[in-house]
């Protein structure tokens, strides 16, 4: 099982299994990611992972060559 170190917006960090659900990984780190439709269409759950925007409700934790990922909350003026 491959893990990756994730640096969260709240200053926490932790090891998570590659391929695990973003919402579960966030919850385990004490981070709440807002959700809406849970199907990827509304965009409420958008996060930035190493500068790339993903929808956390339909995405999984990717691998990283460096073994680390930095997560930021995406900003959307409509939410």
N, C-alpha and C positions, 0 to 999 in steps of 0.2 A: 504494500500500500504506500503510494507516494504522498507526501505531505508538502505543503507550502506554508510559509509564514505570511500572515496577513496583518497589515498595519491598518487599524480602523480609525475613523474620524474622531472617536472619543479618546484617543491616545492609547488605547489598549492594543495588544497584539497577541496573536496566538497561532498555533499550528492547526491546519485543517487539511483534511484529505482531499486530494485533487478529485474532482467529479462530484463532490458533495454539494448539496443545495445551498445557495447563497443565503436564503432566509434563515435556515437552521444555523449556518455558520455565524451569521450576525447575531442571532438570539443567544448563542453560546458565548459570544463576546460581550453581551450586554448592550448591543446596538439594535435599535428599532428602525427597520426600513419600512416606510409607509407602503401600503398596498392598496389596490383598488380592485381591478377586475380579476386578478390572479391568472390571466391568460395572455399577458404581454401586450395588450392593445391600448391600455390607457396611459402607460408611462409613469404612473405614480411611484413605482419602485425603482426608477432609474438610479444607478450608481455609476461612478467612474472608477474603473479598475486600471491602474497604470495609465490613465489618460484616455481610456476607451470607454464609452458609455455602453452599459449593458442593462438589461431589464432583469432584476434579481429574481422575479417570480418564475421566470422560464429559463434561467441560465444557471450554470454550475461553476464551481471554483475551477479555474483553469490551471494548468501547469505553468511554471515560469523557469526560464533558464537560470535566472539568479536565485530561484528558490524563494522569492519574496514578491508580494503584491501590495500595492498601496491603494486603499479604497477611500474615496471621497463621495460625498453626496452630490449628485448632479443637481444643477439649479435649473428650474423650469418656472418661468414667470407665470404660468397658468395654474400652478398648484399652490 
